Amino acid sequence: MELVQQPIGSIVKRDPETMRMLERKYDEAERQGMDAFHHFNDLEMVHWFLYAPKHLNRAHDRSARTIREYELELKQLITYLLQYGEEIGLDVTWEQQSLWKSLDKRHIRRYQQWLATDSPYVLQRGAYSSATLERKTSILSAFFRFLYESDYITRPIGDGLRIATVQKDERPNRDLGVYDVKRLLTYFKQQQHPIMFAIIQILTTTGLRNEEFCSLTVEQLKEDRIRGGHYLHVIGKGNKRRMIPLRPDTLRAIQLFRETRHASDEETAPLFTTSRGSAYTPSYFAQYVKKELSRVPDSYLPQDVIVTPHVFRHAFAIISKQNGADIYDIMRSLGHEKIETTMIYLEKLFEKERHTIHQWDETFEF
């Protein structure tokens, strides 16, 4: 079986030459009147699923961030199935020396359950969050659906996956309001910490994702020749582009950040840099913000919210709604595909705003 023979580190690795070889195999099967993936093996199906372009314009394909998430999840799947098959309960009858063709729904159900309760990560570090399990299940479902719809496997094994949705009460509280943000800005201004002051100001007034903040370059800060002022030309999730107008105080925060870091003005240089002049990675950026916030006295922090860079994206949505913005405008500004995602950001605010107590006459007294 080719997956057993391959070093784990090489199982999911982007390789243009491999993709060209697979395209030749794909075309050859078509010429022979066979199923498109007749000549593929398990490893090649993984490679095709991850890296085969779907659009003529490659900018419309999966983003590098999304591909990396899929790579890690499929690498974990393969590693665990091969190393812990007996523990998981993979009572398989091998078909054509193929792991994917040998699996059935019960194996996928057992794997998902084992992953959530008895996998090495869980035993060492504790349970996955509901959101993480939902993301993992979504990726696995997409991969198994691809195998089935491509006729590489004959059974819809992905149907063995149980639904992993995040219930309302399971979501961590990420609500920050204007007063929370002002307290943090006040603290970092008092501490003469221009970098954190600027980061909070920028994230709150733009709604940028961590990855978007880290990947911005100088040339993506543009002058608005029609409306005046400036805006950010952002390439977001799924390579979707959006323009984010900048308030004057946000532009000043960007300038403050760059002056403090002595950042390069070259067009392709990072807009926001570390102290060493390099672009942030999303993980390092999150760690940096977490470290700086850990030094903030409790009196300046919200009591029931773990503040991360992503929380300021929620603050953008909440403050926008409180200032009268339409929820669909907020959705588009955040780059959400579905209004349901934006509703999650605002659900606690809506719950408070729509409480019956607000319908009582203000003059009523007991």
N, C-alpha and C positions, 0 to 999 in steps of 0.2 A: 504493500500500500504506500503510495508516494508521499502521503503526509507523514507517515512514520519515518520514512527515510530522509526527510528534509530537516535541516537544523531549524528549530523553532524561529530563530531570529530572521530567517530568510523566507518564511512562509508568506508574510505580508510585507512586501517591499516593492516600491514603485520602480519599474524598469522599462524604459521606452522600447528597448530591443525586444523584450518579452511581449509587449503589446503588439508590435509589428508582426511577430511570429504568430500570435493568437489570431490576428486579423486574417493572416494567410490560411490558417486552419479553418476559420469561420467561413471564408469564401470557398475553400476547397469542398467543404461539406455541402454547401449550396450547389456547387457545380455537379456533385455526385448525387444530388437529389435526396440527401440525408438531412436529419435534424441538424440545426445550425451548430449545436455543441457536441456533435457525435464524436469528434476527435479530441475533445477536452478531457482532462483529468480533474480531480478534486481541487488541486492547487491552482490550476488554470482557471477554474470557475471562480475561485476567490479573487484572483487577479482581475478577471474581467468585470466582476461585480463592483470592485473598488475603483478601477481606473479607466474602464472603457468610456470614451466620451459619448454623451447623449445628444449634444447640441453641436451644430456647425460652429457656432460662436462658443469657444471654450469658456468664456467668462460666465456663461449661463449654467455650466455644470456645477457639481458640488464644490463648495469652497474647500480650501486646504484644511481648514479647521474641522469641517464635517468629515472629510476623508480620514483625517487623523483619528477622530473618534471611532469611526467604523473600523479602521485598522486595529486599534487597541482592543475593541470588543471581539472581533473575529479571531485575533491572535489569542485572546484569553479563552475563547470557546474551544479552539483547536487544542491548545495546551491542556486545558482541563479535561477534555474528552479523552485525550491520549494518555494523560498521566493518572487520572482518577476514574477511569471508565468503570472499574469493578465497584468502587465505592458509590458511584452515581447509580449503578444498576443497568449498565449497557449490555443487556443480554442479546447481543446482535448476532444475526446470521449474515456473514460477509457476502456481499453481492459485488461481483466484478472488481474485487479488491478496492472498493470505494467506500470511504466512511460515510459520505453524504447519502449514497444509495442504500446503505445498510441500516440507516436510522429509521425509526418509526415514531409515531406521535407520542407513545409512552416514554420513549427515550428523551424526547424534547421536554416533556412535562417533568420528568425526573431531574433532568439537568437544571431546569429553571428553579425547581424547588430546592435542590442541593446548592445552587449558586446563592440563593437567598438566605439559606440557613446554616450550611455546613462547609462552604468553600473556604479555602485558606484565608482569604481577605476577611471574611466575617469572623472566623475563629480568632484571628490576630487583632483585628481593629474594631470589631463590632459590626452591627447590622448596617446594610446599605440603607440610605434614605429611600422613601417612597418614590421621590423624583428620579433618583438614580436607577432604581429597578424599572421604572416606567421607560426611561431612555434606553436601557439595555434591552428590554423586551421589544421595543420598537425597532431597534437595529436588527436583532435576531429575526424578527418577523419579516422584515424587508428582505433579508438574505435568503431565508427559506422560501419565501414567496417567489423570489427571482429564480431559484433552482427549480421550483415546480413549474412555473410559467414558461421556463426555457426548455421544459421536457428533459432536463438532465436527471431529475428524479421523478418517479411515477406516483408518489404518495404526497399529499399535502401535509408534510410533517409539521409545518408551522402552526397548524391548527391545534397542536398539542400545547401550545403556549397559553397560559392563563392570563387573563386581563390584569394589567398592573397599572391601575390609575391612581392618581394622587387625590385623596379625599380633601375636602376643604380644611378640615381641622388638622390635617397632617402637614400642611404647608407651614414653613417657618414664617414668623412675623417679619416682614421686610418693610413695614410702613414707616416712612420718615416724613414729617411735615415741615413746614417752613421754619417753625421755631426750633426744631431739632437741628436743621441745617445751620441756622443762624448761630446757635450755641457753639457748634463745631468751628464755624468760621471765626467766631470771636476768639475762641481758644487759640487757634493756630496763628491768628493775627497777633494776639498778645505774646505768643511764644516766638514771634518773628520767624515763622516757618513758612516761607513763601511757596514752597513746593506743595505741601499738603493743602494750604489755603487755596492754591490755584486748582489742584486736582478736584477738590470738593466743589468749587465754584463751577468748573468746566463740566463735570459729570452731571451735576444737578440741573444746569441750565441747557444742556444739550440732549440728555437722555442716552448718551453713547453707551454701547456695550464695552466691556473690558477689551475685547479683541479689536474693536474699532478704534478705541483710544490708542492702543499700542501700535497699530499698523498705520496710523496716519503719517503722511509725509508733508513736507513743507508745501509742495505744489497743490495739495488738497485744501489748503487755506486760500480761499479765493475772494477777490473783491467783487461785490455785487454792483455792476455798472448800471443796472436798471433801478433797483430800489435803494441803492446806497448801502454803505456798511460792508460787512463781510459775511461769508458763510463757509461751512465745511462741506466738501464733496466726499461723502462717505460711501465706501463699498462694504455693505453689511452681509448678513447671513444669506447664504445662497447666492452670493455675488450680486445682490440687489443694491442698487444705488439710490441714494437719497441726498437731498441738500438740506443742511441744517443752518438756518440763519443764526448769527451770533449777536447777542445783546452787547452793548458797549462794555459792560462790566466783564462779560465773558472774554471778549477780545483782549481787554487789559490783563485778565488772568493768564491768558495764553502768552502774552508778551512778558509778563512777570516770570512765568515758568521758564521761558526760553532765555531770558536775560540772566536768570539765576544759574542756569545750567551752561551758559555761554554756547548755546546750540548753533550748529551750522545753518547757514541760509541757503545752501544748495538745494535745488528743487527736489531731489530724490532723498534728501536727508530726513531722518525721523523728525516729526514735529515735536514730539515729547521724548526726552532722553533720560537715561539713568545718569548717575553722577560720573560714570565713565564715558559718557557720550554715545552709548549704543541705544538702540530701540529697546523698549521694555518687551519682554515676553508676557503673555497674559498671566502665567503662573507667578512669575517674579513680581509683576505689578500687584497682584492680589496679596502676595506675601509682604511686600513693602508697605502697602496701605494698612494691612492688619497689624504689622509691627508698630507703625507710628500711632495707630489708634489705641494700641494697648497701653500707651503712656498717658492717655487722656484721663483726667480724674473723672470719677463716676458722675459728678455733678454736671458735667458737660455732655454726658452720653444718655441716649434714651434707655429707659430701664429694661424694656423687654425685647430689644432688637439687637441682634448681632450685626454690627455695621461692617459691611464689605463694600467694595466698589459697586457691585450690582445693586445694592440698596439705594444708591443715589439715582439710579434709573427709575426705581419705584417712586422716589421723591419727585422726579420730574413729572411723572404721570399724576400724582396726587396734587401737587401744587398747580399743575395746568388745569385740572378739573375744578379745583377750588377757585381758580381765576376765571371760570366760565367757559373753558374750552369744551368743544364737542368731543364726545368719546371717539368718534370716527377720525377726527383730526388728530387726537392723541395716538390712536392706533397707527396712522400713517407716519406720524412724526417719530414714533419708536421703531418703525420698520416691521411691525407685526403683520403676519399674513392673515390672522384670524382675530375677529373682535373678541372671541372668548379669552384669548391670552391677555388682552388689555383689561378685560373685566376682572381677571384674577388679580391684576395689580390694584384694582380699585374696589374690590368686593367689600373690604372692611369699611371703607369710606362710604360706599352706598348703603351698607347696613346701618350705619349711624345716621346718615342723612335721611333715610326713609323710615326711621323709627316713629311710631305713632305719637310719642310724646311731643313731637314737634307740631302736631296738629292741635294741641291744647291751646286755649286762649291764654296769652301771656299775662293777663290780669288775674287769672284763676289762682286762688290761694285756698289752702285748707284752714 
